[in-house]
Amino acid sequence: MKQENLILGKLVFFLMIAVLVYWLIKARSSEDTENPEDSNSEENTAPKSLEEMVRCAHCGVHLPRSESITSQGEFYCSNDHRLEHQDSSS
């Protein structure tokens, strides 16, 4: 009878340890997912700059101005579209 109580006591002890470890891991992982960029707090406070979007004069696709090709005041998504549009205009 004493041996059964000892085994049951050990089982309860290890079960409590397992629950505590699980709870700690779960609490830690939920903190990480809530604030994934805490280390970059300066980036969080500074607003991200928005870039102007332009429309390709040939196909109509919208793209950031920095990625476009400009020719004669018009924007193009690629050099091929710039050439095709200029050939069709003449």
MMTF fields as JSON, N, C-alpha, C and O atoms, coordinates in Angstrom:
{
  "mmtfVersion": "1.0.0",
  "mmtfProducer": "UNKNOWN",
  "numBonds": 359,
  "numAtoms": 360,
  "numGroups": 90,
  "numChains": 1,
  "numModels": 1,
  "chainsPerModel": [1],
  "groupsPerChain": [90],
  "chainIdList": ["A"],
  "bondAtomList": [4, 2, 8, 6, 12, 10, 16, 14, 20, 18, 24, 22, 28, 26, 32, 30, 36, 34, 40, 38, 44, 42, 48, 46, 52, 50, 56, 54, 60, 58, 64, 62, 68, 66, 72, 70, 76, 74, 80, 78, 84, 82, 88, 86, 92, 90, 96, 94, 100, 98, 104, 102, 108, 106, 112, 110, 116, 114, 120, 118, 124, 122, 128, 126, 132, 130, 136, 134, 140, 138, 144, 142, 148, 146, 152, 150, 156, 154, 160, 158, 164, 162, 168, 166, 172, 170, 176, 174, 180, 178, 184, 182, 188, 186, 192, 190, 196, 194, 200, 198, 204, 202, 208, 206, 212, 210, 216, 214, 220, 218, 224, 222, 228, 226, 232, 230, 236, 234, 240, 238, 244, 242, 248, 246, 252, 250, 256, 254, 260, 258, 264, 262, 268, 266, 272, 270, 276, 274, 280, 278, 284, 282, 288, 286, 292, 290, 296, 294, 300, 298, 304, 302, 308, 306, 312, 310, 316, 314, 320, 318, 324, 322, 328, 326, 332, 330, 336, 334, 340, 338, 344, 342, 348, 346, 352, 350, 356, 354],
  "bondOrderList": [1, 1, 1, 1, 1, 1, 1, 1, 1, 1, 1, 1, 1, 1, 1, 1, 1, 1, 1, 1, 1, 1, 1, 1, 1, 1, 1, 1, 1, 1, 1, 1, 1, 1, 1, 1, 1, 1, 1, 1, 1, 1, 1, 1, 1, 1, 1, 1, 1, 1, 1, 1, 1, 1, 1, 1, 1, 1, 1, 1, 1, 1, 1, 1, 1, 1, 1, 1, 1, 1, 1, 1, 1, 1, 1, 1, 1, 1, 1, 1, 1, 1, 1, 1, 1, 1, 1, 1, 1],
  "groupList": [{"groupName": "MET", "atomNameList": ["N", "CA", "C", "O"], "elementList": ["N", "C", "C", "O"], "formalChargeList": [0, 0, 0, 0], "bondAtomList": [1, 0, 2, 1, 3, 2], "bondOrderList": [1, 1, 2], "singleLetterCode": "M", "chemCompType": "L-PEPTIDE LINKING"}, {"groupName": "LYS", "atomNameList": ["N", "CA", "C", "O"], "elementList": ["N", "C", "C", "O"], "formalChargeList": [0, 0, 0, 0], "bondAtomList": [1, 0, 2, 1, 3, 2], "bondOrderList": [1, 1, 2], "singleLetterCode": "K", "chemCompType": "L-PEPTIDE LINKING"}, {"groupName": "GLN", "atomNameList": ["N", "CA", "C", "O"], "elementList": ["N", "C", "C", "O"], "formalChargeList": [0, 0, 0, 0], "bondAtomList": [1, 0, 2, 1, 3, 2], "bondOrderList": [1, 1, 2], "singleLetterCode": "Q", "chemCompType": "L-PEPTIDE LINKING"}, {"groupName": "GLU", "atomNameList": ["N", "CA", "C", "O"], "elementList": ["N", "C", "C", "O"], "formalChargeList": [0, 0, 0, 0], "bondAtomList": [1, 0, 2, 1, 3, 2], "bondOrderList": [1, 1, 2], "singleLetterCode": "E", "chemCompType": "L-PEPTIDE LINKING"}, {"groupName": "ASN", "atomNameList": ["N", "CA", "C", "O"], "elementList": ["N", "C", "C", "O"], "formalChargeList": [0, 0, 0, 0], "bondAtomList": [1, 0, 2, 1, 3, 2], "bondOrderList": [1, 1, 2], "singleLetterCode": "N", "chemCompType": "L-PEPTIDE LINKING"}, {"groupName": "LEU", "atomNameList": ["N", "CA", "C", "O"], "elementList": ["N", "C", "C", "O"], "formalChargeList": [0, 0, 0, 0], "bondAtomList": [1, 0, 2, 1, 3, 2], "bondOrderList": [1, 1, 2], "singleLetterCode": "L", "chemCompType": "L-PEPTIDE LINKING"}, {"groupName": "ILE", "atomNameList": ["N", "CA", "C", "O"], "elementList": ["N", "C", "C", "O"], "formalChargeList": [0, 0, 0, 0], "bondAtomList": [1, 0, 2, 1, 3, 2], "bondOrderList": [1, 1, 2], "singleLetterCode": "I", "chemCompType": "L-PEPTIDE LINKING"}, {"groupName": "GLY", "atomNameList": ["N", "CA", "C", "O"], "elementList": ["N", "C", "C", "O"], "formalChargeList": [0, 0, 0, 0], "bondAtomList": [1, 0, 2, 1, 3, 2], "bondOrderList": [1, 1, 2], "singleLetterCode": "G", "chemCompType": "PEPTIDE LINKING"}, {"groupName": "VAL", "atomNameList": ["N", "CA", "C", "O"], "elementList": ["N", "C", "C", "O"], "formalChargeList": [0, 0, 0, 0], "bondAtomList": [1, 0, 2, 1, 3, 2], "bondOrderList": [1, 1, 2], "singleLetterCode": "V", "chemCompType": "L-PEPTIDE LINKING"}, {"groupName": "PHE", "atomNameList": ["N", "CA", "C", "O"], "elementList": ["N", "C", "C", "O"], "formalChargeList": [0, 0, 0, 0], "bondAtomList": [1, 0, 2, 1, 3, 2], "bondOrderList": [1, 1, 2], "singleLetterCode": "F", "chemCompType": "L-PEPTIDE LINKING"}, {"groupName": "ALA", "atomNameList": ["N", "CA", "C", "O"], "elementList": ["N", "C", "C", "O"], "formalChargeList": [0, 0, 0, 0], "bondAtomList": [1, 0, 2, 1, 3, 2], "bondOrderList": [1, 1, 2], "singleLetterCode": "A", "chemCompType": "L-PEPTIDE LINKING"}, {"groupName": "TYR", "atomNameList": ["N", "CA", "C", "O"], "elementList": ["N", "C", "C", "O"], "formalChargeList": [0, 0, 0, 0], "bondAtomList": [1, 0, 2, 1, 3, 2], "bondOrderList": [1, 1, 2], "singleLetterCode": "Y", "chemCompType": "L-PEPTIDE LINKING"}, {"groupName": "TRP", "atomNameList": ["N", "CA", "C", "O"], "elementList": ["N", "C", "C", "O"], "formalChargeList": [0, 0, 0, 0], "bondAtomList": [1, 0, 2, 1, 3, 2], "bondOrderList": [1, 1, 2], "singleLetterCode": "W", "chemCompType": "L-PEPTIDE LINKING"}, {"groupName": "ARG", "atomNameList": ["N", "CA", "C", "O"], "elementList": ["N", "C", "C", "O"], "formalChargeList": [0, 0, 0, 0], "bondAtomList": [1, 0, 2, 1, 3, 2], "bondOrderList": [1, 1, 2], "singleLetterCode": "R", "chemCompType": "L-PEPTIDE LINKING"}, {"groupName": "SER", "atomNameList": ["N", "CA", "C", "O"], "elementList": ["N", "C", "C", "O"], "formalChargeList": [0, 0, 0, 0], "bondAtomList": [1, 0, 2, 1, 3, 2], "bondOrderList": [1, 1, 2], "singleLetterCode": "S", "chemCompType": "L-PEPTIDE LINKING"}, {"groupName": "ASP", "atomNameList": ["N", "CA", "C", "O"], "elementList": ["N", "C", "C", "O"], "formalChargeList": [0, 0, 0, 0], "bondAtomList": [1, 0, 2, 1, 3, 2], "bondOrderList": [1, 1, 2], "singleLetterCode": "D", "chemCompType": "L-PEPTIDE LINKING"}, {"groupName": "THR", "atomNameList": ["N", "CA", "C", "O"], "elementList": ["N", "C", "C", "O"], "formalChargeList": [0, 0, 0, 0], "bondAtomList": [1, 0, 2, 1, 3, 2], "bondOrderList": [1, 1, 2], "singleLetterCode": "T", "chemCompType": "L-PEPTIDE LINKING"}, {"groupName": "PRO", "atomNameList": ["N", "CA", "C", "O"], "elementList": ["N", "C", "C", "O"], "formalChargeList": [0, 0, 0, 0], "bondAtomList": [1, 0, 2, 1, 3, 2], "bondOrderList": [1, 1, 2], "singleLetterCode": "P", "chemCompType": "L-PEPTIDE LINKING"}, {"groupName": "CYS", "atomNameList": ["N", "CA", "C", "O"], "elementList": ["N", "C", "C", "O"], "formalChargeList": [0, 0, 0, 0], "bondAtomList": [1, 0, 2, 1, 3, 2], "bondOrderList": [1, 1, 2], "singleLetterCode": "C", "chemCompType": "L-PEPTIDE LINKING"}, {"groupName": "HIS", "atomNameList": ["N", "CA", "C", "O"], "elementList": ["N", "C", "C", "O"], "formalChargeList": [0, 0, 0, 0], "bondAtomList": [1, 0, 2, 1, 3, 2], "bondOrderList": [1, 1, 2], "singleLetterCode": "H", "chemCompType": "L-PEPTIDE LINKING"}],
  "groupTypeList": [0, 1, 2, 3, 4, 5, 6, 5, 7, 1, 5, 8, 9, 9, 5, 0, 6, 10, 8, 5, 8, 11, 12, 5, 6, 1, 10, 13, 14, 14, 3, 15, 16, 3, 4, 17, 3, 15, 14, 4, 14, 3, 3, 4, 16, 10, 17, 1, 14, 5, 3, 3, 0, 8, 13, 18, 10, 19, 18, 7, 8, 19, 5, 17, 13, 14, 3, 14, 6, 16, 14, 2, 7, 3, 9, 11, 18, 14, 4, 15, 19, 13, 5, 3, 19, 2, 15, 14, 14, 14],
  "groupIdList": [1, 2, 3, 4, 5, 6, 7, 8, 9, 10, 11, 12, 13, 14, 15, 16, 17, 18, 19, 20, 21, 22, 23, 24, 25, 26, 27, 28, 29, 30, 31, 32, 33, 34, 35, 36, 37, 38, 39, 40, 41, 42, 43, 44, 45, 46, 47, 48, 49, 50, 51, 52, 53, 54, 55, 56, 57, 58, 59, 60, 61, 62, 63, 64, 65, 66, 67, 68, 69, 70, 71, 72, 73, 74, 75, 76, 77, 78, 79, 80, 81, 82, 83, 84, 85, 86, 87, 88, 89, 90],
  "secStructList": [7, 2, 2, 2, 2, 2, 2, 2, 2, 2, 2, 2, 2, 2, 2, 2, 2, 2, 2, 2, 2, 2, 2, 2, 2, 2, 2, 2, 2, 2, 2, 2, 2, 2, 7, 6, 6, 4, 4, 4, 2, 2, 2, 2, 2, 1, 7, 7, 7, 7, 7, 7, 3, 3, 3, 7, 6, 6, 6, 7, 7, 3, 3, 3, 4, 4, 4, 1, 3, 3, 3, 6, 6, 3, 3, 3, 1, 1, 2, 2, 2, 2, 2, 2, 2, 2, 2, 2, 2, 7],
  "xCoordList": [0.819, 0.0, 0.868, 0.578, 1.958, 2.845, 3.515, 3.688, 3.882, 4.574, 3.63, 4.072, 2.351, 1.378, 1.21, 1.129, 1.157, 1.04, 2.278, 2.169, 3.46, 4.699, 4.719, 5.118, 4.302, 4.252, 3.231, 3.491, 2.069, 1.035, 1.515, 1.241, 2.213, 2.752, 3.766, 3.743, 4.651, 5.628, 4.944, 5.344, 3.924, 3.188, 2.529, 2.594, 1.898, 1.26, 2.322, 2.099, 3.453, 4.523, 5.011, 5.109, 5.316, 5.815, 4.745, 5.062, 3.509, 2.419, 2.317, 2.095, 2.477, 2.439, 3.62, 3.457, 4.777, 5.95, 5.706, 6.032, 5.14, 4.868, 3.869, 4.037, 2.83, 1.834, 2.482, 2.2, 3.336, 4.016, 4.928, 4.941, 5.676, 6.55, 5.715, 6.058, 4.641, 3.757, 3.199, 3.173, 2.757, 2.183, 3.228, 2.921, 4.46, 5.525, 5.868, 6.052, 5.953, 6.268, 5.159, 5.43, 3.924, 2.788, 2.742, 2.499, 2.968, 2.955, 4.093, 3.908, 5.229, 6.384, 6.139, 6.473, 5.558, 5.324, 4.221, 4.269, 3.242, 2.193, 2.74, 2.282, 3.698, 4.341, 5.131, 5.137, 5.791, 6.581, 5.706, 6.105, 4.526, 3.666, 2.927, 2.555, 2.707, 2.015, 2.895, 2.399, 4.175, 5.098, 6.341, 7.407, 6.243, 7.39, 8.508, 9.64, 8.234, 9.259, 9.607, 9.908, 9.565, 9.902, 11.343, 11.646, 12.237, 13.632, 13.827, 14.821, 12.907, 12.989, 11.962, 11.151, 11.99, 10.962, 11.041, 10.022, 12.23, 12.339, 11.572, 10.964, 11.596, 10.874, 9.362, 8.617, 8.911, 7.479, 6.938, 5.792, 7.737, 7.247, 7.345, 6.551, 8.305, 8.464, 7.489, 7.411, 6.745, 5.825, 6.604, 7.624, 6.105, 6.747, 6.356, 5.2, 7.334, 7.049, 6.257, 6.527, 5.292, 4.476, 5.036, 5.429, 5.072, 5.615, 4.484, 3.474, 4.662, 3.664, 3.582, 4.601, 2.365, 2.137, 1.854, 1.174, 2.381, 2.157, 1.589, 1.671, 1.017, 0.361, 1.165, 1.556, 1.408, 2.122, 1.26, 0.079, 1.859, 1.128, 0.757, -0.125, 1.419, 1.15, 0.093, -0.891, 0.306, -0.591, -1.52, -2.491, -1.242, -2.121, -1.812, -2.541, -0.75, -0.384, 0.125, 0.868, -0.285, 0.196, 1.434, 1.477, 2.448, 3.677, 4.284, 3.949, 5.178, 5.818, 6.642, 7.251, 6.648, 7.354, 8.828, 9.405, 9.453, 10.877, 11.18, 12.318, 10.195, 10.4, 10.001, 10.177, 9.471, 9.001, 10.118, 11.148, 9.884, 10.777, 10.039, 8.893, 10.703, 10.072, 10.659, 11.875, 9.784, 10.222, 9.195, 8.006, 9.649, 8.807, 7.587, 6.48, 7.823, 6.779, 5.787, 4.822, 5.987, 5.082, 5.854, 7.08, 5.101, 5.693, 5.407, 4.352, 6.367, 6.228, 6.715, 7.585, 6.138, 6.521, 7.772, 8.432, 8.104, 9.314, 9.8, 9.069, 11.049, 11.614, 10.908, 10.74, 10.494, 9.754, 8.46, 8.124, 7.732, 6.486, 6.755, 5.966, 7.866, 8.218, 8.449, 7.947, 9.219, 9.507, 8.251, 8.032, 7.423, 6.184, 5.251, 4.645, 5.127, 4.232, 4.753, 3.965, 6.041, 6.607, 6.481, 6.264, 6.62, 6.471, 5.019, 4.763, 4.069, 2.659, 2.185, 1.213, 2.873, 2.516, 2.974, 2.377, 4.031, 4.555, 3.914, 4.267],
  "yCoordList": [-1.184, 0.0, 1.255, 2.208, 1.264, 2.385, 2.586, 3.716, 1.5, 1.574, 2.145, 2.904, 1.796, 2.327, 3.836, 4.582, 4.282, 5.72, 6.476, 7.592, 5.867, 6.479, 6.615, 7.657, 5.6, 5.625, 6.651, 7.419, 6.662, 7.633, 9.066, 9.963, 9.285, 10.597, 11.057, 12.212, 10.161, 10.497, 10.814, 11.739, 10.056, 10.274, 11.651, 12.373, 12.017, 13.327, 14.422, 15.438, 14.248, 15.236, 15.472, 16.62, 14.412, 14.568, 15.128, 15.854, 14.8, 15.359, 16.866, 17.625, 17.296, 18.725, 19.452, 20.561, 18.852, 19.439, 19.562, 20.59, 18.536, 18.556, 19.654, 20.349, 19.811, 20.853, 22.234, 23.131, 22.411, 23.687, 24.022, 25.161, 23.056, 23.277, 23.618, 24.541, 22.899, 23.181, 24.599, 25.32, 24.999, 26.327, 27.417, 28.433, 27.209, 28.18, 28.306, 29.416, 27.194, 27.216, 27.913, 28.729, 27.602, 28.215, 29.724, 30.495, 30.151, 31.574, 32.292, 33.413, 31.685, 32.301, 32.421, 33.439, 31.384, 31.436, 32.43, 33.036, 32.614, 33.591, 35.011, 35.887, 35.261, 36.578, 36.856, 37.988, 35.851, 36.023, 36.327, 37.109, 35.733, 35.968, 37.295, 37.866, 37.797, 39.071, 40.247, 41.206, 40.205, 41.305, 40.771, 40.716, 40.377, 39.773, 40.757, 40.331, 42.069, 43.03, 43.976, 45.148, 43.464, 44.31, 44.786, 45.887, 43.986, 44.389, 45.543, 46.262, 45.743, 46.843, 47.909, 48.289, 48.396, 49.342, 50.651, 51.325, 51.04, 52.271, 52.162, 53.134, 50.988, 50.79, 50.835, 51.274, 50.387, 50.386, 51.799, 52.064, 52.705, 54.048, 54.927, 55.854, 54.65, 55.473, 54.998, 53.803, 55.931, 55.511, 55.085, 55.679, 54.059, 53.598, 54.531, 54.935, 54.865, 55.779, 55.047, 53.891, 55.744, 55.188, 55.655, 56.813, 54.764, 55.109, 55.314, 54.612, 56.268, 56.558, 55.395, 54.86, 55.02, 53.979, 54.653, 55.677, 54.068, 54.604, 53.496, 52.315, 53.889, 52.938, 52.831, 53.843, 51.611, 51.373, 51.913, 51.58, 52.75, 53.351, 52.318, 52.565, 51.16, 50.134, 49.121, 48.883, 48.532, 47.444, 47.83, 47.12, 48.943, 49.389, 48.831, 49.111, 48.047, 47.477, 48.588, 49.468, 48.538, 49.506, 48.945, 47.767, 49.803, 49.387, 50.594, 51.736, 50.343, 51.458, 52.298, 51.772, 53.58, 54.496, 54.139, 54.264, 53.692, 53.356, 52.14, 51.971, 51.305, 50.12, 50.356, 49.477, 51.527, 51.8, 52.371, 52.826, 52.332, 52.953, 54.166, 54.062, 55.321, 56.569, 56.979, 56.979, 57.324, 57.809, 58.8, 58.489, 59.978, 61.031, 61.325, 61.555, 61.309, 61.648, 60.532, 60.748, 59.343, 58.208, 57.109, 57.031, 56.265, 55.193, 53.848, 53.647, 52.923, 51.585, 50.553, 50.834, 49.355, 48.296, 47.558, 46.898, 47.658, 47.019, 47.782, 48.575, 47.522, 48.165, 47.678, 48.447, 46.407, 45.875, 46.645, 46.98, 46.93, 47.68, 49.124, 49.711, 49.692, 51.035, 51.048, 51.919, 50.064, 50.0, 49.726, 50.362, 48.783, 48.455, 49.655, 49.92, 50.377, 51.53, 52.645, 53.302, 52.854, 53.888, 53.494, 54.353, 52.177, 51.723, 51.87, 52.238, 51.582, 51.684, 53.131, 53.424, 54.035, 55.451, 56.134, 57.124, 55.612, 56.278, 55.822, 56.306],
  "zCoordList": [0.0, 0.0, 0.0, -0.724, 0.826, 0.852, -0.504, -0.961, -1.131, -2.419, -3.484, -4.347, -3.44, -4.4, -4.205, -5.181, -2.962, -2.676, -3.152, -3.661, -2.985, -3.42, -4.943, -5.463, -5.648, -7.113, -7.579, -8.504, -6.934, -7.292, -7.027, -7.824, -5.937, -5.602, -6.643, -7.068, -7.053, -8.091, -9.411, -10.117, -9.741, -10.983, -10.98, -11.975, -9.867, -9.749, -9.822, -10.481, -9.176, -9.204, -10.626, -11.06, -11.353, -12.718, -13.657, -14.599, -13.405, -14.205, -13.976, -14.918, -12.728, -12.437, -13.089, -13.597, -13.078, -13.734, -15.23, -15.824, -15.847, -17.287, -17.64, -18.642, -16.82, -17.055, -16.909, -17.703, -15.916, -15.713, -16.898, -17.365, -17.377, -18.536, -19.764, -20.502, -19.993, -21.138, -21.046, -22.044, -19.871, -19.676, -19.936, -20.56, -19.462, -19.68, -21.166, -21.666, -21.864, -23.293, -24.06, -24.941, -23.736, -24.43, -24.173, -25.101, -22.947, -22.619, -23.344, -23.817, -23.435, -24.114, -25.616, -26.223, -26.214, -27.659, -28.008, -29.078, -27.147, -27.439, -27.347, -28.081, -26.474, -26.405, -27.68, -28.164, -28.225, -29.439, -30.641, -31.503, -30.723, -31.879, -31.782, -32.807, -30.565, -30.417, -30.803, -31.394, -30.492, -30.774, -31.483, -30.869, -32.746, -33.405, -33.705, -33.938, -33.708, -34.075, -32.926, -33.151, -31.699, -30.556, -30.631, -30.173, -31.196, -31.277, -32.239, -32.136, -33.175, -34.136, -33.789, -34.634, -32.55, -32.117, -32.879, -33.032, -33.369, -34.148, -35.448, -35.899, -36.053, -37.302, -37.074, -37.95, -35.915, -35.63, -35.465, -35.826, -34.928, -34.686, -35.923, -36.086, -36.795, -37.993, -39.073, -39.357, -39.676, -40.739, -41.984, -42.334, -42.63, -43.858, -44.988, -45.109, -45.81, -46.908, -47.988, -48.311, -48.524, -49.591, -50.915, -51.06, -51.87, -53.168, -54.16, -54.122, -55.034, -56.047, -57.039, -57.475, -57.381, -58.38, -59.713, -59.771, -60.785, -62.131, -63.007, -62.668, -64.126, -65.026, -66.313, -66.894, -66.752, -68.011, -69.155, -69.26, -70.013, -71.134, -72.186, -73.008, -72.174, -73.19, -72.731, -73.431, -71.555, -71.121, -69.972, -69.709, -69.278, -68.207, -66.834, -65.883, -66.703, -65.406, -64.498, -64.932, -63.225, -62.238, -61.549, -61.193, -61.362, -60.718, -59.996, -60.309, -59.029, -58.334, -59.31, -60.242, -59.086, -59.992, -60.112, -61.192, -59.01, -59.029, -59.911, -60.351, -60.172, -61.004, -62.459, -63.302, -62.751, -64.113, -64.976, -64.479, -66.273, -67.249, -67.788, -68.226, -67.753, -68.191, -69.533, -69.725, -70.443, -71.753, -72.271, -72.352, -72.617, -73.165, -72.271, -72.758, -70.969, -70.003, -69.73, -68.997, -70.292, -70.048, -69.324, -69.397, -68.624, -67.837, -68.49, -69.092, -68.36, -68.942, -67.929, -67.104, -68.006, -67.071, -67.538, -66.736, -68.814, -69.333, -70.56, -71.153, -70.923, -72.102, -73.367, -74.313, -73.396, -74.559, -74.773, -75.909, -73.704, -73.851, -74.281, -75.021, -73.817, -74.253, -75.769, -76.479, -76.248, -77.689, -78.505, -79.536, -78.054, -78.773, -78.824, -79.863, -77.732, -77.697, -78.616, -79.296, -78.638, -79.5, -80.975, -81.83, -81.278, -82.664, -83.121, -84.268, -82.224, -82.613, -82.711, -83.407, -82.013, -82.048, -83.334, -83.756, -83.961, -85.151, -86.426, -87.502]
}
